């Protein structure tokens, strides 16, 4: 495989030794050593938090925009006692392994919420297809009772805390090697999805063959025909160069799902009360910064994809939503705690079940 055709995650070569390093959030212990050019973040004098991510370390994305604002504010609030380092590019392994690391205290922080579905199935309510049509709708819901309900459920079922609700950079669309122009075109298509039950069920209801797969396998699988396409937001498709091997972007906008800074309870317990307060306050302010950037980043990425030969395709989203709507009821019946969450979503979007 040539350097240009190699997937982006393997081209970066950054911090490859980071996996397996000891927990950075230790008191009075130097932060993990890494080449200066490879570090994103700041080491704290007392505590250095380690945030794991599949997103690229040295680009602007939904994770790094939050992180940069967070670490700057946290460092200032604690006068340099608490810092954080960003370990992107899946250096610490695939993100679906992070929840267990967070629960055990082997990792301090992470961003994706949907990968917690095996432990907290209720978070899957946010990734049922065609619930939202904009980031603004998502923000309205998550800032209200629905967001608090899910945060409370999450606290009870994990050893971790959701510090607030960020955005992904735009809605998720379907990038495919052959055009998908109408709902029937999904039938039989092998589409990579996140390893989350609601992602899987959404695409099953569309007639596709959903393929749960770790992120670092996607490029090669798309290139070799193991999958016919994938679903993701435009900035992620751009940054990981999936457009090199697939040129058709069907604008389904099937899921607007939140990101969230999630921190281990064990990490919080290692810090003093003022330090914990600083972490929560820094996260709150960084979330506002990240949300403001989200819509613009999605539009910019989409424009760049078009410049690189990607064809955007409009599709009948209402027809797709009708196919997926049975999941809304079946999921909330199975997980009753999510019924008020769905009710809040439907109210915010002017719909009924």
N, C-alpha and C positions, 0 to 999 in steps of 0.2 A: 504494500500500500504506500503510495507516495505521500510526502509530507503534506501536500495541499489537499489530498483526499482523505487524510486521516481525520477522525472525528476531533472536534475542538477540545474535548476533555483530555485527549491524549497528546495534543500538540503543546499544551501549556507548560508542562513539566515543572510546575511550581510546588514547592514544599512537599515533594514526594516522600520525604522522610517523616512527615508529620504524623502519619497514621501509626498508632501504637505508642505515641509519646504519652507520658503521664499527664494526668489532669492538671490543667494550668491554674485552676482556681484553688491554689493552696496558699495559706497564709504565710507571710514572711519567706516566701520561696521565689527565686527568680523565675520569670516566665520562660516558656519553651524557647529554646534557641532556634533561630532560623536565619537564613541569609537576609541581609537588610533589604535587598531588592524584592524579596518574596513576601514581606510582612505587610499586611493591611491591618492597621490598628495601633494601639499603644499598650506597652507593658505597664502594669501598675506596680507601685512600690510595695504594696502588701498583697494584692490579689490581681490575677490576670485571668479573666474569663475566656474560655475557649468556645467559639461559636462554629458549629459545623454546617456545611452547606454543599449542595450539588452545583450551585451557581458559580460562574467564573470569579476568581479572586480579583482580577485586575480589570474589571469592566464595571460599568454602571448597570445595575440590575435591581430587581425588587428587594433582594436581600442586602446588597452592599449600600444602597441608598439609605435604608434604615440604619444599617450598622454604622456608617460613617457619622451620621448625626448622633446616634446613641453613644458611641465611644467618646466623641468629643465632649458631649454634655456630661457624661458620667465622670470622665477624667477631671473636668473642671469642678464639678460638684464635690468631688472627694479630694480635691487638691493633689491629684496624682496617685492617691492610694489604690484606686481601683481602675484597672484598664481592661482591655479586651483585644483579642486577636481573632481575625476572620480566617477560617480554614475552608476555602472553597474548593471547587473542582473535584468534589467527592473524595478528597484526600483521606477523610476519616471513614471511608466506606460508603455504601449506598444509604440514602436517607431513610429507607424503611427499617434500617438497623438502629437509627438514632434514638427512637423512643425508649428502647431498653437501656441504652447507654445513659440517657437522661435520668431514667428512673433509678438506675444504680449509682448515679453520680460520676460515671466515667466521662461524661460530657456535660458541659455547663449549659449551653444554649443551642437552640436551633430555630428554624422559622416555619417550615411547612406544618400545616395542621392535619391535612387529609391522611398523612401516613400513620396517624394515631388511630385510625379506624379499627384495627384489630383489637386494640385495648379499650378505646372509647368509641364504640360504634355510633353513638349519637352525633359525633362530628360529621358523619356522613350526610346529615340533613343538608349541609351546605354545598354538597357536590352532587345533588340530584339535578339532572339536566333541566335547563330552561326555566329556572326559578327567577333569575334576575335578567335584566336587559341593560344594566349600566353599573358602573362603579358607584355612582351616587346612590342608587337604590341599595347596594350592598352596605355602604357606609351608614345609611339611615337605619337599617335593620340591626347591624352589629353594634351600633352605639346605643341601642335601646335595650329592652328587656330580653330580646332573643340572645344578644351577645352575652349578657350576664348569666342567663340560664345555662348556656354552654360552658362558660367559664366555671361555674359552680359544679356542673357535672364532671368537668375535666378534673377539677381539684379533688373530687371525691374518689375518682377512679385511677389516679396517677400519683406519682411523687414529684409533681411538677406544677408550674403555675403559668397560665397564659397572661402575659403582661398587657395585652391589648390587641387590637385588630388592625393589621396593615392590609394593603391590597396586593394582589398580583398585578403585573403591568398589563392590564387589558383583559378582555374576555378570551376564552380558549376557543380556537378554531381548529379545523382539520386540514392538515397538510398531507397530500397524497401524490403518488406517482402517476396515477391516471385521474382525470377529472371526476369530481362528484358534483353533479349539477342539480340533481333532484333526489328526494328522499329514497327512492328505490335503488339508487346507485350505492347506498351503504350496504346492501344485502351481500353478504359473503366477504366483505372487505375485512382484511386483518389489520386492525387499528390498535396501535400501542396505546395503552391507558395506564394511568397510575394504578398501583396495586391496592385499590380501594373498592369495596363491594358496590358502592353507588356509581362509581365510574364504570365498572364492569357492566352493571345492570342497565345503565343508561344506554350504552352502545349495543347491548343485546336487544333492547326494545326497538332500537333503530334498525335491527336486522344485520348488524355488523358482527364480526368475530373479534371481540375485544381480547387483546393480548397484554396482560399485566407484565411489566418488564422493568428492571432497574434502569435508571436513566443512562448509565454509562454503556449500556448495550444497544441503545436506540440507533445511533448513526450507522453502525455496521449492519444491524438487522434490516434497516431501511435500504441500505446499499445492496445487500445480497438478496433481497426479496423475502426474507423471513417475515417481514410485515409489509403491508401495502401503504401504510401511512401512520400518522401519529396525531395526537391532539395536544395543543399547547398555545400559549400566548405568543404574539409576534416577537417581542424582544428575545424570548428564549429560543424560538426557531432561528432567529438571526444570529444570536451569540454562539449557538452550537453548530451553526452552518448546516442545518438540516436541509436548507434550500439548495444545497449543492447536488442533492440526489432526489429531490422531489420539488416540483414547480407549480403545483396546483393547491391553492389555499381557499378552501370553502369556508365562507364567513358564517359559520354556525353560531358563534358566540354562545355556545351551549352551557358554559359554566363561567360565572364570575365568582371565584372562590377567594376567601381571604388568606393572607399569610398572617402569622402571629409570632412575635418573639416569645419563646417558651423557655423557661429557666428551671433547672433542677431544684427541688426543695433542699437537697443536700448541699448544693452550692450556696443557697440563700442562708442556710443554717451556719455556714462557715464564716459568714460576714456579720458585722455588728448591725444593730438596729439602724443607725444613721446610714450605713452603707446600703442596706436593703432599701431604705427609703429613697436613696439616690438612684438606685437601679430602677425602681418603679417610676420615679419622676423622669429620668432620662429616657426611658422607653416611651412614656406618654408623649413627650415632646417630639421624639424622633418619629413616632407614628404619624404625627401631623405633617412633618416634612416629607415623609415617604408618600403619603396619600396625595399631596399636592403634585408630586412628580409623576404619578402613575399614568394619568391619561395622556399627558404629553409624550411620555416615553413610548407608549403603545403606538401612537400616531407616527412618531418618528421611525420606529422600527418597521412599521408596515410600509412606509414610503421607501425605505431602503430595500426591503424585500422586493418591491416592485421594480426598483432600479436594477436588481439582480435577476430579473427575468421571471419572478414569481407572478403567476396569474391569479387574481382574486375572483372568486365566484360567489355571487349571491344565491341564496337558496331559500325556500319557503320554510322559515323558522316556525311559523305557527303550526304547519303540518308536522314538523318534527316534534314540537312540544306536545301535540296531541298523542303521538306515539309513546312518549315518555311519561305522560301524566299519571298513568296507573301506579308508577313507582312512588309518587308522592304519598298516596294513601297507604300502600302496603308497607312502606318504610316506617311511617309514623305510627301505624297500628302495631308494628313489631317493636318500636321504641317509643313508648307513650310520652316520655319526657320531651320528645321533640315536637309534639303536637302544638304547643304554644309558639315554638320557633317557626314552624310552617305557617301558623296563623298570622304571625307578625309579618312574614315575608309576603303573604298573599294580600294583606291589608296595605302594605307599602307599595305594592305593584298593582293594586286595584283589581285583583282577581279573586275568584272563589275556587274551592276544591271541586 
